[in-house]
Amino acid sequence: MARLLSLNVGLPRDVAWQGRTVHTGIWKTSVTGPRRVRRLNIDGDGQGDTAGHGGEQRAVFVYQDESYRYWQKHLGRSDLVHGQFGENFTVEGLADTEVCIGDRYRIGSALFEVTQPRVTCYRLGIRMDEPDMPALLVKHGRPGFYFRVIEEGDVEAGDKIVQVESGPEGMSVAEIDALLYLPPHPPERLARALKIPALSRGWNHSFAALLAQKDSAAAGNAGLGPTAGPAPAWRGFRPFRVSRKIAEGASVTSLILEPADGQPSAAALPGQFVVVRLGPSAMTRSYSLSSRADAASYRISIKREAHGAASFYVAETIQAGDIVPIGAPRGSFTLHSDARPVVLLSAGIGVTPVLAMLHALAAERTTRDVWWLHGTRNGREHPFAAEARELLAGLAHHHSHVCFSAPDPADRPGADFDSAGRLDRQRLQMLDVPRDGDFYLCGPTAFMSDLTIGLAALGVAPDRIHTELFGSKPSLTPGIAAAPKTTPHQPAGARGPGPMVSFARSGLNVCWGPSYANLLELAEACDVPVRWSCRTGVCHNCESGLVAGEVIYTADPLDPPAEGNLLICCARPQGDVVIDL
């Protein structure tokens, strides 16, 4: 008979870690006597990061005493105490290889249902003083699991654990855990897992993404990593020649680029971007392709910024005939092929990737309903107006609306622009955009955030809203106390003796040094925005584009990233590298 050996609770606390403050509830201690288990928590318990822990489907975490004995032997530790893995219930029995998703158990007067394995993060490494612990749990098949509370009630140490129902499909916690984190990912088993009603929403979403993923070793793990576009057509940089330089109004310059090495380039998907190196100092920047890109030439369009060294170089120095090194087109912000309406929304220079999509729609003479919605300050900052009008005129079903937030006296309402003000939710509601369309958004961060929220409020499904962000993506640093946002910079101290690491989106070139354990630590030392959770090559939150160069892994990832990507949390550079961060 399985038993509840220890009931463990703890409220979140602030913990010092690597010069930062972590807010975490992983410190649990054993308590005596009965405790009330409620839908979201146990009385006296809490989670520091509710985005990754807790909630209805992760109300109670369960870990086995047998796994304690296993880790004591494997790690050579004699100091482990119940609650050290952050579990609420330390149990006798209920092995991960035997408990199945959807199983139901009666403990005390409460009823529970198994919903998912544990998703490990770096905080377990802090609690255990074993940084590799998140990966070890998966490698050794001992994750533990979460309960959902079906009936609230009282429990206490010593209670018997009685199984009252078996989950459909009979898929164990260990099997489900390996299905997500370890290759291969057999489609028939993914389909079985998706039939389990009790499986938590997050895991259901991950398995659905894996099942929809094309069967390609180059595609990475769609259940964990970022949406992967096609593998880059080449690695590193190739020389392209500037065949034409075009002034697109007062502040935007376009470059037409053709291969200079005698080899054809590669057709790019509409919406993708390229990474370029500019000038003698090899400034590394990423720019969206602004027109339909075939194998003969690419067009990029750069807005001159007040303090932008790269945009100044493009506007003032670069000339036709100059050579520009270019990385292969990449990115998953691409036009989907189907019959639904397509709504292209942009602001400012964010017009470039959606303009490429409009070129593609015009070239194929689409019969789809196409909406072109753009916002800018005035006619002087509306460089592609005539081009967009010409493309739209060739479409069978099109709608267009241009907003000027600060029109000049010479700007003509009804001719140069359609309305004064900003492109926002109220404007979209007034225009009655189709709620069943695919929406493609590009522009400043606030513009995309506001419109994403606005579209959701209008009833547009989240999977129909596609966004592309110029510059660095938002950070994901779970549990870390908020700090003032800092512009990326060179790390403190002397210049490192190692190879050059270029963070393309941040416009930063940094020399690698021996004090960094991995590229994630270097990025953090430079305040480059990063995304991570496990820090051990498991979760893929840190997966980023590897534009050029080679890396080695200090610990092999459990599942490799997509081709052309890397996991910065466990990678070191082998020579110069360029990363899409």
Secondary structure in CASP SS format (residue, H / E / C, confidence):
PFRMAT SS
TARGET T0000
AUTHOR 0000-0000-0000
METHOD secondary structure of the structure
MODEL  1
M C 1.00
A E 1.00
R E 1.00
L E 1.00
L E 1.00
S E 1.00
L E 1.00
N E 1.00
V E 1.00
G C 1.00
L C 1.00
P C 1.00
R E 1.00
D E 1.00
V E 1.00
A E 1.00
W E 1.00
Q C 1.00
G C 1.00
R E 1.00
T E 1.00
V E 1.00
H E 1.00
T E 1.00
G C 1.00
I C 1.00
W C 1.00
K C 1.00
T E 1.00
S E 1.00
V E 1.00
T C 1.00
G C 1.00
P C 1.00
R E 1.00
R E 1.00
V E 1.00
R C 1.00
R C 1.00
L C 1.00
N C 1.00
I E 1.00
D C 1.00
G C 1.00
D C 1.00
G C 1.00
Q C 1.00
G C 1.00
D C 1.00
T C 1.00
A C 1.00
G C 1.00
H C 1.00
G C 1.00
G C 1.00
E H 1.00
Q H 1.00
R H 1.00
A C 1.00
V E 1.00
F E 1.00
V E 1.00
Y E 1.00
Q E 1.00
D H 1.00
E H 1.00
S H 1.00
Y H 1.00
R H 1.00
Y H 1.00
W H 1.00
Q H 1.00
K H 1.00
H H 1.00
L H 1.00
G C 1.00
R C 1.00
S C 1.00
D C 1.00
L C 1.00
V C 1.00
H C 1.00
G C 1.00
Q C 1.00
F C 1.00
G C 1.00
E C 1.00
N C 1.00
F E 1.00
T E 1.00
V E 1.00
E E 1.00
G C 1.00
L C 1.00
A C 1.00
D C 1.00
T C 1.00
E C 1.00
V C 1.00
C E 1.00
I C 1.00
G C 1.00
D C 1.00
R E 1.00
Y E 1.00
R E 1.00
I E 1.00
G C 1.00
S C 1.00
A E 1.00
L E 1.00
F E 1.00
E E 1.00
V E 1.00
T E 1.00
Q E 1.00
P E 1.00
R C 1.00
V C 1.00
T C 1.00
C C 1.00
Y H 1.00
R H 1.00
L H 1.00
G H 1.00
I H 1.00
R H 1.00
M H 1.00
D C 1.00
E C 1.00
P C 1.00
D C 1.00
M H 1.00
P H 1.00
A H 1.00
L H 1.00
L H 1.00
V H 1.00
K H 1.00
H C 1.00
G C 1.00
R C 1.00
P C 1.00
G C 1.00
F E 1.00
Y E 1.00
F E 1.00
R E 1.00
V E 1.00
I E 1.00
E E 1.00
E C 1.00
G E 1.00
D E 1.00
V E 1.00
E C 1.00
A C 1.00
G C 1.00
D C 1.00
K E 1.00
I E 1.00
V E 1.00
Q E 1.00
V E 1.00
E E 1.00
S C 1.00
G C 1.00
P H 1.00
E H 1.00
G H 1.00
M C 1.00
S E 1.00
V H 1.00
A H 1.00
E H 1.00
I H 1.00
D H 1.00
A H 1.00
L H 1.00
L H 1.00
Y H 1.00
L C 1.00
P C 1.00
P C 1.00
H C 1.00
P C 1.00
P H 1.00
E H 1.00
R H 1.00
L H 1.00
A H 1.00
R H 1.00
A H 1.00
L C 1.00
K C 1.00
I C 1.00
P C 1.00
A C 1.00
L C 1.00
S C 1.00
R H 1.00
G H 1.00
W H 1.00
N H 1.00
H H 1.00
S H 1.00
F H 1.00
A H 1.00
A H 1.00
L H 1.00
L H 1.00
A H 1.00
Q C 1.00
K C 1.00
D C 1.00
S C 1.00
A H 1.00
A H 1.00
A H 1.00
G C 1.00
N C 1.00
A C 1.00
G C 1.00
L C 1.00
G C 1.00
P C 1.00
T C 1.00
A C 1.00
G C 1.00
P C 1.00
A C 1.00
P C 1.00
A C 1.00
W C 1.00
R C 1.00
G C 1.00
F E 1.00
R E 1.00
P E 1.00
F E 1.00
R E 1.00
V E 1.00
S E 1.00
R E 1.00
K E 1.00
I E 1.00
A E 1.00
E C 1.00
G C 1.00
A C 1.00
S C 1.00
V E 1.00
T E 1.00
S E 1.00
L E 1.00
I E 1.00
L E 1.00
E E 1.00
P E 1.00
A C 1.00
D C 1.00
G C 1.00
Q C 1.00
P C 1.00
S C 1.00
A C 1.00
A C 1.00
A C 1.00
L C 1.00
P C 1.00
G C 1.00
Q C 1.00
F E 1.00
V E 1.00
V E 1.00
V E 1.00
R E 1.00
L E 1.00
G C 1.00
P C 1.00
S C 1.00
A C 1.00
M E 1.00
T E 1.00
R E 1.00
S E 1.00
Y E 1.00
S E 1.00
L E 1.00
S C 1.00
S C 1.00
R C 1.00
A C 1.00
D C 1.00
A C 1.00
A C 1.00
S C 1.00
Y E 1.00
R E 1.00
I E 1.00
S E 1.00
I E 1.00
K E 1.00
R C 1.00
E C 1.00
A C 1.00
H C 1.00
G C 1.00
A H 1.00
A H 1.00
S H 1.00
F H 1.00
Y H 1.00
V H 1.00
A H 1.00
E H 1.00
T C 1.00
I C 1.00
Q C 1.00
A C 1.00
G C 1.00
D C 1.00
I E 1.00
V E 1.00
P E 1.00
I E 1.00
G E 1.00
A C 1.00
P C 1.00
R E 1.00
G C 1.00
S C 1.00
F C 1.00
T C 1.00
L C 1.00
H C 1.00
S C 1.00
D C 1.00
A C 1.00
R C 1.00
P C 1.00
V E 1.00
V E 1.00
L E 1.00
L E 1.00
S E 1.00
A E 1.00
G H 1.00
I H 1.00
G H 1.00
V H 1.00
T H 1.00
P H 1.00
V H 1.00
L H 1.00
A H 1.00
M H 1.00
L H 1.00
H H 1.00
A H 1.00
L H 1.00
A H 1.00
A H 1.00
E C 1.00
R C 1.00
T C 1.00
T C 1.00
R C 1.00
D C 1.00
V E 1.00
W E 1.00
W E 1.00
L E 1.00
H E 1.00
G E 1.00
T E 1.00
R C 1.00
N C 1.00
G H 1.00
R H 1.00
E H 1.00
H C 1.00
P C 1.00
F C 1.00
A H 1.00
A H 1.00
E H 1.00
A H 1.00
R H 1.00
E H 1.00
L H 1.00
L H 1.00
A H 1.00
G C 1.00
L C 1.00
A C 1.00
H C 1.00
H E 1.00
H E 1.00
S E 1.00
H E 1.00
V E 1.00
C E 1.00
F E 1.00
S C 1.00
A C 1.00
P C 1.00
D C 1.00
P C 1.00
A C 1.00
D C 1.00
R C 1.00
P E 1.00
G C 1.00
A C 1.00
D C 1.00
F E 1.00
D C 1.00
S E 1.00
A E 1.00
G C 1.00
R C 1.00
L C 1.00
D C 1.00
R H 1.00
Q H 1.00
R H 1.00
L H 1.00
Q H 1.00
M H 1.00
L H 1.00
D C 1.00
V C 1.00
P C 1.00
R C 1.00
D C 1.00
G C 1.00
D E 1.00
F E 1.00
Y E 1.00
L E 1.00
C E 1.00
G E 1.00
P C 1.00
T H 1.00
A H 1.00
F H 1.00
M H 1.00
S H 1.00
D H 1.00
L H 1.00
T H 1.00
I H 1.00
G H 1.00
L H 1.00
A H 1.00
A H 1.00
L C 1.00
G C 1.00
V C 1.00
A C 1.00
P H 1.00
D H 1.00
R H 1.00
I E 1.00
H E 1.00
T E 1.00
E E 1.00
L E 1.00
F C 1.00
G C 1.00
S C 1.00
K C 1.00
P C 1.00
S C 1.00
L E 1.00
T C 1.00
P C 1.00
G C 1.00
I E 1.00
A C 1.00
A C 1.00
A C 1.00
P C 1.00
K C 1.00
T C 1.00
T C 1.00
P C 1.00
H C 1.00
Q C 1.00
P C 1.00
A C 1.00
G C 1.00
A C 1.00
R C 1.00
G C 1.00
P C 1.00
G C 1.00
P C 1.00
M E 1.00
V E 1.00
S E 1.00
F E 1.00
A C 1.00
R C 1.00
S C 1.00
G C 1.00
L E 1.00
N E 1.00
V E 1.00
C E 1.00
W C 1.00
G C 1.00
P C 1.00
S C 1.00
Y C 1.00
A C 1.00
N C 1.00
L H 1.00
L H 1.00
E H 1.00
L H 1.00
A H 1.00
E H 1.00
A H 1.00
C C 1.00
D C 1.00
V C 1.00
P C 1.00
V C 1.00
R E 1.00
W C 1.00
S C 1.00
C C 1.00
R C 1.00
T C 1.00
G C 1.00
V C 1.00
C C 1.00
H C 1.00
N C 1.00
C C 1.00
E E 1.00
S E 1.00
G E 1.00
L E 1.00
V E 1.00
A E 1.00
G E 1.00
E E 1.00
V E 1.00
I E 1.00
Y E 1.00
T C 1.00
A C 1.00
D C 1.00
P C 1.00
L C 1.00
D C 1.00
P C 1.00
P C 1.00
A C 1.00
E C 1.00
G C 1.00
N E 1.00
L E 1.00
L E 1.00
I H 1.00
C H 1.00
C H 1.00
A E 1.00
R E 1.00
P E 1.00
Q E 1.00
G E 1.00
D E 1.00
V E 1.00
V E 1.00
I E 1.00
D C 1.00
L C 1.00
END
